[in-house]
Amino acid sequence: MSTTPDTDASTSRPSPGHPCPVSKFWELPGDTALCPDLRRRVRTSLAGFTHLVDDAELAACELFANACRHTRSGQEGTVSVSLSGLRTGLV
């Protein structure tokens, strides 16, 4: 099963003391077997947000799995995943 490559919407430099902003979008097949892949993508994308990366990874995977299980996305459809990290440290 193949997935689309990461797409970056922002590549600006971080200001001192703040993580670099992150904007990612993935279109994934609606298959819960992709949760480990999504976890890796979130963890890699949010490397500068060490205080939130565990929670963001868990929340993204829970929402993804729910979309796969409880919508038509899990019936050979796709799930759109959007991830944003702000300079303020919010994800």
N, CA, C and O atoms as a GROMACS GRO file, in nm:
protein
  364
    1MET      N    1   0.085  -0.117   0.000
    1MET     CA    2   0.000   0.000   0.000
    1MET      C    3   0.090   0.124   0.000
    1MET      O    4   0.178   0.135   0.084
    2SER      N    5   0.069   0.213  -0.090
    2SER     CA    6   0.152   0.332  -0.097
    2SER      C    7   0.077   0.453  -0.043
    2SER      O    8  -0.046   0.458  -0.045
    3THR      N    9   0.154   0.548   0.004
    3THR     CA   10   0.096   0.674   0.053
    3THR      C   11   0.161   0.787  -0.023
    3THR      O   12   0.265   0.770  -0.085
    4THR      N   13   0.098   0.902  -0.017
    4THR     CA   14   0.152   1.018  -0.087
    4THR      C   15   0.266   1.078  -0.005
    4THR      O   16   0.267   1.062   0.117
    5PRO      N   17   0.360   1.146  -0.067
    5PRO     CA   18   0.469   1.209   0.006
    5PRO      C   19   0.420   1.327   0.088
    5PRO      O   20   0.314   1.383   0.064
    6ASP      N   21   0.503   1.363   0.185
    6ASP     CA   22   0.472   1.480   0.268
    6ASP      C   23   0.471   1.605   0.182
    6ASP      O   24   0.547   1.615   0.085
    7THR      N   25   0.385   1.700   0.217
    7THR     CA   26   0.388   1.830   0.150
    7THR      C   27   0.404   1.937   0.256
    7THR      O   28   0.332   1.938   0.356
    8ASP      N   29   0.497   2.027   0.235
    8ASP     CA   30   0.521   2.136   0.328
    8ASP      C   31   0.452   2.262   0.279
    8ASP      O   32   0.464   2.299   0.163
    9ALA      N   33   0.380   2.329   0.370
    9ALA     CA   34   0.317   2.455   0.336
    9ALA      C   35   0.395   2.572   0.394
    9ALA      O   36   0.367   2.687   0.360
   10SER      N   37   0.493   2.544   0.482
   10SER     CA   38   0.568   2.652   0.545
   10SER      C   39   0.711   2.607   0.569
   10SER      O   40   0.735   2.496   0.616
   11THR      N   41   0.806   2.693   0.537
   11THR     CA   42   0.946   2.660   0.561
   11THR      C   43   1.020   2.783   0.613
   11THR      O   44   1.133   2.808   0.570
   12SER      N   45   0.962   2.859   0.703
   12SER     CA   46   1.030   2.977   0.755
   12SER      C   47   1.119   2.939   0.873
   12SER      O   48   1.104   2.832   0.933
   13ARG      N   49   1.211   3.027   0.905
   13ARG     CA   50   1.305   3.001   1.014
   13ARG      C   51   1.241   3.030   1.150
   13ARG      O   52   1.155   3.116   1.162
   14PRO      N   53   1.285   2.954   1.253
   14PRO     CA   54   1.230   2.978   1.386
   14PRO      C   55   1.284   3.106   1.446
   14PRO      O   56   1.396   3.147   1.417
   15SER      N   57   1.204   3.170   1.529
   15SER     CA   58   1.254   3.284   1.605
   15SER      C   59   1.323   3.229   1.729
   15SER      O   60   1.292   3.118   1.771
   16PRO      N   61   1.415   3.303   1.789
   16PRO     CA   62   1.490   3.252   1.903
   16PRO      C   63   1.396   3.203   2.014
   16PRO      O   64   1.304   3.274   2.055
   17GLY      N   65   1.421   3.082   2.062
   17GLY     CA   66   1.344   3.026   2.172
   17GLY      C   67   1.211   2.965   2.132
   17GLY      O   68   1.137   2.917   2.218
   18HIS      N   69   1.179   2.966   2.004
   18HIS     CA   70   1.052   2.910   1.959
   18HIS      C   71   1.077   2.806   1.851
   18HIS      O   72   1.169   2.822   1.771
   19PRO      N   73   0.996   2.700   1.847
   19PRO     CA   74   1.014   2.600   1.741
   19PRO      C   75   0.975   2.656   1.605
   19PRO      O   76   0.897   2.750   1.595
   20CYS      N   77   1.031   2.597   1.503
   20CYS     CA   78   0.998   2.634   1.365
   20CYS      C   79   0.854   2.595   1.335
   20CYS      O   80   0.813   2.485   1.371
   21PRO      N   81   0.776   2.682   1.271
   21PRO     CA   82   0.638   2.645   1.239
   21PRO      C   83   0.633   2.524   1.146
   21PRO      O   84   0.720   2.504   1.062
   22VAL      N   85   0.528   2.445   1.164
   22VAL     CA   86   0.511   2.322   1.086
   22VAL      C   87   0.372   2.323   1.024
   22VAL      O   88   0.275   2.357   1.090
   23SER      N   89   0.363   2.287   0.899
   23SER     CA   90   0.234   2.270   0.833
   23SER      C   91   0.246   2.150   0.739
   23SER      O   92   0.317   2.154   0.639
   24LYS      N   93   0.175   2.043   0.774
   24LYS     CA   94   0.181   1.920   0.696
   24LYS      C   95   0.041   1.876   0.657
   24LYS      O   96  -0.057   1.903   0.727
   25PHE      N   97   0.034   1.807   0.544
   25PHE     CA   98  -0.093   1.749   0.499
   25PHE      C   99  -0.062   1.615   0.435
   25PHE      O  100   0.028   1.602   0.352
   26TRP      N  101  -0.140   1.514   0.476
   26TRP     CA  102  -0.125   1.381   0.418
   26TRP      C  103  -0.262   1.329   0.379
   26TRP      O  104  -0.360   1.348   0.452
   27GLU      N  105  -0.269   1.264   0.266
   27GLU     CA  106  -0.390   1.193   0.221
   27GLU      C  107  -0.355   1.045   0.230
   27GLU      O  108  -0.276   0.994   0.150
   28LEU      N  109  -0.413   0.976   0.328
   28LEU     CA  110  -0.378   0.836   0.354
   28LEU      C  111  -0.496   0.743   0.324
   28LEU      O  112  -0.611   0.782   0.342
   29PRO      N  113  -0.467   0.622   0.279
   29PRO     CA  114  -0.575   0.524   0.265
   29PRO      C  115  -0.641   0.500   0.401
   29PRO      O  116  -0.574   0.503   0.504
   30GLY      N  117  -0.770   0.476   0.401
   30GLY     CA  118  -0.845   0.456   0.525
   30GLY      C  119  -0.823   0.320   0.586
   30GLY      O  120  -0.915   0.239   0.593
   31ASP      N  121  -0.701   0.294   0.629
   31ASP     CA  122  -0.662   0.164   0.683
   31ASP      C  123  -0.590   0.185   0.816
   31ASP      O  124  -0.486   0.251   0.820
   32THR      N  125  -0.645   0.130   0.924
   32THR     CA  126  -0.584   0.148   1.057
   32THR      C  127  -0.444   0.089   1.065
   32THR      O  128  -0.368   0.122   1.156
   33ALA      N  129  -0.407   0.002   0.972
   33ALA     CA  130  -0.271  -0.052   0.970
   33ALA      C  131  -0.168   0.057   0.945
   33ALA      O  132  -0.048   0.035   0.966
   34LEU      N  133  -0.212   0.174   0.900
   34LEU     CA  134  -0.120   0.286   0.874
   34LEU      C  135  -0.095   0.372   0.998
   34LEU      O  136  -0.021   0.470   0.990
   35CYS      N  137  -0.155   0.337   1.112
   35CYS     CA  138  -0.133   0.416   1.235
   35CYS      C  139   0.015   0.428   1.272
   35CYS      O  140   0.058   0.537   1.306
   36PRO      N  141   0.094   0.320   1.267
   36PRO     CA  142   0.237   0.337   1.298
   36PRO      C  143   0.307   0.434   1.204
   36PRO      O  144   0.394   0.510   1.247
   37ASP      N  145   0.270   0.432   1.076
   37ASP     CA  146   0.328   0.526   0.980
   37ASP      C  147   0.289   0.669   1.015
   37ASP      O  148   0.372   0.760   1.010
   38LEU      N  149   0.163   0.689   1.050
   38LEU     CA  150   0.118   0.824   1.088
   38LEU      C  151   0.189   0.871   1.214
   38LEU      O  152   0.229   0.987   1.223
   39ARG      N  153   0.205   0.783   1.312
   39ARG     CA  154   0.279   0.818   1.435
   39ARG      C  155   0.420   0.866   1.400
   39ARG      O  156   0.466   0.967   1.453
   40ARG      N  157   0.488   0.794   1.312
   40ARG     CA  158   0.624   0.832   1.272
   40ARG      C  159   0.625   0.968   1.204
   40ARG      O  160   0.711   1.051   1.230
   41ARG      N  161   0.528   0.990   1.115
   41ARG     CA  162   0.520   1.119   1.045
   41ARG      C  163   0.499   1.234   1.142
   41ARG      O  164   0.565   1.337   1.131
   42VAL      N  165   0.408   1.216   1.237
   42VAL     CA  166   0.381   1.321   1.336
   42VAL      C  167   0.504   1.347   1.421
   42VAL      O  168   0.544   1.462   1.440
   43ARG      N  169   0.566   1.240   1.472
   43ARG     CA  170   0.684   1.255   1.558
   43ARG      C  171   0.798   1.325   1.482
   43ARG      O  172   0.863   1.413   1.538
   44THR      N  173   0.821   1.287   1.359
   44THR     CA  174   0.927   1.348   1.279
   44THR      C  175   0.896   1.495   1.250
   44THR      O  176   0.983   1.581   1.260
   45SER      N  177   0.772   1.523   1.214
   45SER     CA  178   0.732   1.660   1.178
   45SER      C  179   0.738   1.755   1.297
   45SER      O  180   0.768   1.873   1.281
   46LEU      N  181   0.710   1.703   1.416
   46LEU     CA  182   0.704   1.788   1.536
   46LEU      C  183   0.827   1.773   1.625
   46LEU      O  184   0.818   1.791   1.746
   47ALA      N  185   0.940   1.743   1.567
   47ALA     CA  186   1.062   1.724   1.645
   47ALA      C  187   1.096   1.845   1.732
   47ALA      O  188   1.152   1.828   1.840
   48GLY      N  189   1.062   1.966   1.688
   48GLY     CA  190   1.091   2.086   1.766
   48GLY      C  191   0.990   2.113   1.877
   48GLY      O  192   1.009   2.204   1.957
   49PHE      N  193   0.884   2.035   1.882
   49PHE     CA  194   0.778   2.053   1.982
   49PHE      C  195   0.784   1.941   2.085
   49PHE      O  196   0.685   1.872   2.109
   50THR      N  197   0.900   1.924   2.146
   50THR     CA  198   0.923   1.809   2.234
   50THR      C  199   0.822   1.799   2.348
   50THR      O  200   0.792   1.689   2.394
   51HIS      N  201   0.770   1.911   2.394
   51HIS     CA  202   0.676   1.910   2.506
   51HIS      C  203   0.537   1.861   2.465
   51HIS      O  204   0.456   1.828   2.552
   52LEU      N  205   0.508   1.854   2.335
   52LEU     CA  206   0.375   1.815   2.288
   52LEU      C  207   0.373   1.696   2.194
   52LEU      O  208   0.266   1.646   2.161
   53VAL      N  209   0.488   1.650   2.152
   53VAL     CA  210   0.491   1.549   2.046
   53VAL      C  211   0.419   1.420   2.085
   53VAL      O  212   0.351   1.361   2.001
   54ASP      N  213   0.432   1.374   2.208
   54ASP     CA  214   0.366   1.250   2.250
   54ASP      C  215   0.213   1.264   2.243
   54ASP      O  216   0.145   1.176   2.191
   55ASP      N  217   0.162   1.375   2.295
   55ASP     CA  218   0.017   1.398   2.294
   55ASP      C  219  -0.035   1.416   2.151
   55ASP      O  220  -0.142   1.365   2.117
   56ALA      N  221   0.039   1.489   2.068
   56ALA     CA  222  -0.003   1.512   1.930
   56ALA      C  223  -0.005   1.381   1.852
   56ALA      O  224  -0.095   1.357   1.772
   57GLU      N  225   0.094   1.298   1.875
   57GLU     CA  226   0.104   1.169   1.807
   57GLU      C  227  -0.016   1.081   1.845
   57GLU      O  228  -0.078   1.019   1.759
   58LEU      N  229  -0.048   1.075   1.973
   58LEU     CA  230  -0.161   0.994   2.020
   58LEU      C  231  -0.293   1.047   1.965
   58LEU      O  232  -0.376   0.970   1.917
   59ALA      N  233  -0.314   1.178   1.973
   59ALA     CA  234  -0.439   1.238   1.926
   59ALA      C  235  -0.458   1.216   1.775
   59ALA      O  236  -0.567   1.180   1.731
   60ALA      N  237  -0.353   1.235   1.698
   60ALA     CA  238  -0.362   1.217   1.552
   60ALA      C  239  -0.399   1.073   1.519
   60ALA      O  240  -0.483   1.048   1.432
   61CYS      N  241  -0.336   0.978   1.585
   61CYS     CA  242  -0.363   0.836   1.556
   61CYS      C  243  -0.503   0.794   1.601
   61CYS      O  244  -0.568   0.715   1.533
   62GLU      N  245  -0.548   0.845   1.714
   62GLU     CA  246  -0.684   0.814   1.760
   62GLU      C  247  -0.788   0.868   1.662
   62GLU      O  248  -0.883   0.798   1.627
   63LEU      N  249  -0.770   0.991   1.620
   63LEU     CA  250  -0.865   1.051   1.526
   63LEU      C  251  -0.860   0.979   1.390
   63LEU      O  252  -0.964   0.957   1.328
   64PHE      N  253  -0.742   0.944   1.346
   64PHE     CA  254  -0.727   0.871   1.220
   64PHE      C  255  -0.797   0.735   1.228
   64PHE      O  256  -0.872   0.698   1.138
   65ALA      N  257  -0.772   0.661   1.335
   65ALA     CA  258  -0.833   0.529   1.352
   65ALA      C  259  -0.985   0.539   1.359
   65ALA      O  260  -1.056   0.457   1.302
   66ASN      N  261  -1.035   0.640   1.430
   66ASN     CA  262  -1.181   0.660   1.437
   66ASN      C  263  -1.240   0.690   1.299
   66ASN      O  264  -1.346   0.639   1.265
   67ALA      N  265  -1.170   0.771   1.221
   67ALA     CA  266  -1.218   0.802   1.086
   67ALA      C  267  -1.221   0.676   1.000
   67ALA      O  268  -1.313   0.656   0.921
   68CYS      N  269  -1.120   0.590   1.016
   68CYS     CA  270  -1.114   0.466   0.939
   68CYS      C  271  -1.227   0.371   0.980
   68CYS      O  272  -1.288   0.305   0.895
   69ARG      N  273  -1.255   0.364   1.108
   69ARG     CA  274  -1.354   0.268   1.159
   69ARG      C  275  -1.498   0.314   1.144
   69ARG      O  276  -1.587   0.231   1.124
   70HIS      N  277  -1.522   0.442   1.155
   70HIS     CA  278  -1.660   0.491   1.167
   70HIS      C  279  -1.709   0.576   1.050
   70HIS      O  280  -1.815   0.638   1.059
   71THR      N  281  -1.634   0.580   0.941
   71THR     CA  282  -1.678   0.654   0.823
   71THR      C  283  -1.653   0.568   0.699
   71THR      O  284  -1.594   0.460   0.709
   72ARG      N  285  -1.697   0.613   0.588
   72ARG     CA  286  -1.674   0.540   0.462
   72ARG      C  287  -1.527   0.541   0.421
   72ARG      O  288  -1.487   0.467   0.331
   73SER      N  289  -1.448   0.624   0.487
   73SER     CA  290  -1.304   0.628   0.456
   73SER      C  291  -1.240   0.492   0.477
   73SER      O  292  -1.146   0.457   0.406
   74GLY      N  293  -1.289   0.416   0.573
   74GLY     CA  294  -1.234   0.285   0.601
   74GLY      C  295  -1.280   0.178   0.504
   74GLY      O  296  -1.239   0.063   0.516
   75GLN      N  297  -1.362   0.214   0.410
   75GLN     CA  298  -1.411   0.119   0.309
   75GLN      C  299  -1.348   0.152   0.174
   75GLN      O  300  -1.416   0.191   0.080
   76GLU      N  301  -1.217   0.137   0.169
   76GLU     CA  302  -1.138   0.166   0.049
   76GLU      C  303  -1.136   0.314   0.012
   76GLU      O  304  -1.115   0.350  -0.104
   77GLY      N  305  -1.158   0.399   0.111
   77GLY     CA  306  -1.151   0.544   0.090
   77GLY      C  307  -1.019   0.599   0.141
   77GLY      O  308  -0.924   0.524   0.164
   78THR      N  309  -1.014   0.730   0.158
   78THR     CA  310  -0.895   0.795   0.210
   78THR      C  311  -0.932   0.885   0.326
   78THR      O  312  -1.047   0.923   0.344
   79VAL      N  313  -0.831   0.919   0.405
   79VAL     CA  314  -0.846   1.010   0.519
   79VAL      C  315  -0.745   1.123   0.499
   79VAL      O  316  -0.627   1.098   0.477
   80SER      N  317  -0.792   1.246   0.508
   80SER     CA  318  -0.703   1.363   0.500
   80SER      C  319  -0.658   1.398   0.641
   80SER      O  320  -0.740   1.414   0.732
   81VAL      N  321  -0.528   1.412   0.659
   81VAL     CA  322  -0.470   1.446   0.788
   81VAL      C  323  -0.393   1.577   0.772
   81VAL      O  324  -0.307   1.589   0.686
   82SER      N  325  -0.427   1.674   0.857
   82SER     CA  326  -0.359   1.803   0.855
   82SER      C  327  -0.296   1.826   0.992
   82SER      O  328  -0.360   1.804   1.095
   83LEU      N  329  -0.170   1.870   0.994
   83LEU     CA  330  -0.097   1.891   1.118
   83LEU      C  331  -0.032   2.029   1.112
   83LEU      O  332   0.036   2.063   1.016
   84SER      N  333  -0.055   2.108   1.216
   84SER     CA  334   0.006   2.241   1.223
   84SER      C  335   0.070   2.263   1.358
   84SER      O  336   0.014   2.229   1.461
   85GLY      N  337   0.189   2.318   1.356
   85GLY     CA  338   0.259   2.359   1.477
   85GLY      C  339   0.294   2.506   1.464
   85GLY      O  340   0.352   2.547   1.363
   86LEU      N  341   0.259   2.584   1.563
   86LEU     CA  342   0.280   2.729   1.557
   86LEU      C  343   0.405   2.771   1.633
   86LEU      O  344   0.450   2.699   1.723
   87ARG      N  345   0.462   2.886   1.600
   87ARG     CA  346   0.578   2.939   1.671
   87ARG      C  347   0.552   2.957   1.819
   87ARG      O  348   0.644   2.954   1.900
   88THR      N  349   0.426   2.976   1.855
   88THR     CA  350   0.392   2.994   1.996
   88THR      C  351   0.408   2.864   2.075
   88THR      O  352   0.404   2.866   2.198
   89GLY      N  353   0.426   2.750   2.005
   89GLY     CA  354   0.441   2.623   2.070
   89GLY      C  355   0.314   2.540   2.070
   89GLY      O  356   0.315   2.427   2.118
   90LEU      N  357   0.206   2.595   2.017
   90LEU     CA  358   0.081   2.521   2.009
   90LEU      C  359   0.080   2.430   1.887
   90LEU      O  360   0.136   2.464   1.783
   91VAL      N  361   0.014   2.314   1.901
   91VAL     CA  362   0.001   2.219   1.789
   91VAL      C  363  -0.145   2.195   1.765
   91VAL      O  364  -0.180   2.118   1.675
   0.00000   0.00000   0.00000
